[in-house]
Amino acid sequence: MPGGGLCRVEAVDAVEPRSLTEVPRRPSPVKYSCSMLKPSPRQLKFLLGLFPPYVGSGIRLRHIAPDGSRVVTTHRPRRINANLVGTAFGGTIQTMTDGFYLYMGLVRLGASYNVWDVESHVTFLKPGRGTITADMRTDDATFELIREKTADGSKYLHWFTTDITDVDGDVVATVRSRVYFRLKQRYRTGTSPSRPDSCGQGSG
């Protein structure tokens, strides 16, 4: 799932020489402009419904809150996407949460922050049979903490935990996702204006 930004590159073509002896003028420097690739919840739900890895694995995005506070995905192992013993693949279970905390961070914090997935760990507790659900939630207190930790421009790595449950409410697996947050340089108090951060690279 997309987790960063979309960079648009604009370049001015070189001016053609008027004669064979005239040296062509050097083109203007390439201009970079970045805009966050952050679809709306409705758009994201539609796009992931067509996204081949999700379609192939049988993952469904069931709910996404407009304010980024909750995302729910489900998966039901079937003959074409189950493992050798008919249960959910471990990789599929991990994918059920992949990138969604990043997306929720972008929604909750806005374009003034760089947000990136850093790592993810899964603890498998029982076989995933039938429909399994990942109910991912974030609260205001978490993002107040993130704003506090990053106010001076420092990076902050936060762990989010999701229990994957079956139809009986039993926990099939626990996924821990670590996400990077940092206030972009141009939004930090006391810093002078500078060139906008590149899309996910460099300072900020």
N, C-alpha and C positions, 0 to 999 in steps of 0.2 A: 504494500500500500504506500502511496506517495507520502513522504514525510518531510519534505522540504519546500523549496520555492522554485519558481519558474523564471529563468533568466532570458531576457530578450536582448539580442545583440543587433545593433544597428551600425552599419559602416557606410561611409560616403565613398562612392566610386572615385577612382583616380581620374583626373582631367586628361583627356587625350591630347597628345602634342599636335600642334598645327603643322609641323614640318618634321622631316626625318632628323634634323639636327637639334630640335628643341627637346629638352629633357622634360618628361612629364612631371607635373607637380605631384608631390606626395599626398596621398589621400588623408583626410582628416582622421584623427584618432578614433578608434572604435568606441562607441558609446554603449555603456551597459546600463540597463535598468532592470530592477527586480520587482516582481510582484508575487505575493504569496499564492501558491496553487492551493487554495482552500475552498473546496466546493461546499455548498450549503448542505445541511443534513439530508434534505430531500434528494439533492443531486448525488450525494455520496451513496445513499441507499440504492439509487437507480444504477449508478456506475458499477458498484460492487456486485449487483445482480447480473451484470454482463461480464464481469472480470473473469477470464478463463480459469485462473487458479482457484477461485472461489466456486465457480460453477462445477469444475471437475471434482473438487474435494467435497462438495455438498455443504459448504458453509453458507449460512443465510444471515444477513443482517436484518434482524427483526424490529429493532427500535433504536432510534438515535434522538436524544433530546436536543431541541434547538439551542439550548444554552450550554451544551457540552457537558452536562452533569451525569449523563447515563447513556451507555451503549449496550445493547443486548444482541449477542449472536448465538446461533444454534447450529448443531450438526447431528445428522443421523447416519450412522454407518450403514451402507448398503453393499450389495454384492460388488458394485463397480468401484467403490472407494474405501472398503474396509480392508483390514490387514488379513493375514493368513488364518487367524482364529476368529474372524468376523467382528472384531471390535475396532474402535477408532484408532487411527494412526497417531503416534505421539506428536509427529510434526503437524498434523491437522489440529490437534488440541492446542498446540502453541500458536498456530496461525489464527485461531479464533480470537486472540487478543492482540495480535501483532499490529502495531501502528495506531491503535485506537486511543491510547493514552496520549500519544503525540498529538493526534487530531483534537482531542478534548482540551489539551493545553493551549493549542492555537486558538480555539474558540474562546476559552476562558480568559486568556491573557492578551489576545490581539496581536497585531503585526509588529509590535515593539519588542517582541522577544524572539530569540532563536530557540527552537525546541527540536530535540533529536532523540530518537531511540538509541540507547547505549548497549544494553544487554538484557537478556531474558533467561529465566531458569524455570524449569518445570519439575515438579515432584508428582509422580504418578502414584495414586493410592489404590485404585481399583480399575478393572477393565471398563472402558467406555462402551456401554451397550444401550441401544435405544437412542432417544433424543437426549443430547447433552447440551447444556446451556452455559454460556459465559455472560454473567451480569456484571458489567464494569460501571462503577460509580465513583464520582469525585464530589467533594464538598467544598464549600466556601473557605473553610478553615485551612484546607490544604493549599489553596492558591494564595491565601493571605500569607502563609508561611513562605511560599515560593517567592512572592513579591518582596518579603522582608529579607530573605537570604540573598536576593539578587539586586537589591536597591543600589548598592555601591559598584555594580558592574561585575561582581564575582559570579562564577558559574555555580550552579547548584544541581546536584544529582539526587533525584527523589525516587524511592521505591513505591510502586503500586502493586497490590496483591489482588488476585482474582481467583475465586474458587470456581472450578468447572463442576457442575452438578448434573445428576441424571434425573429422570422423571420422579424418582422416589425422594429426591432432595439430598441424596448421599453425594459426598464430594468424591469425584473421580480423579481430579488432579488440581494442584494449586500452581498457578503461574505467577511469578514475580517479575515485573518489568521495571527496568531502571531507565529513567528519562532525564535528559540534560536540559537545563533551563539557563538562559543568560539574557539579560537586558542588552539590547543592541546599543552600540557605543553612542550613537547620535541621540539616544533617549536618556542617557545617564546624566544626572545632575552634576554640574560643575565641569563638564567637558566641553571643549570647543567643537564646533561643527566640523565634520570630516566627510570624506567620501563615503557614501552609503555602503554598508556591509555587503559583501558578495553573498550570493544565495547559498548560505550554509558553510561558507569558507571564510577564513580570515578572522579579524577581530569581531567581537560582539557575539 
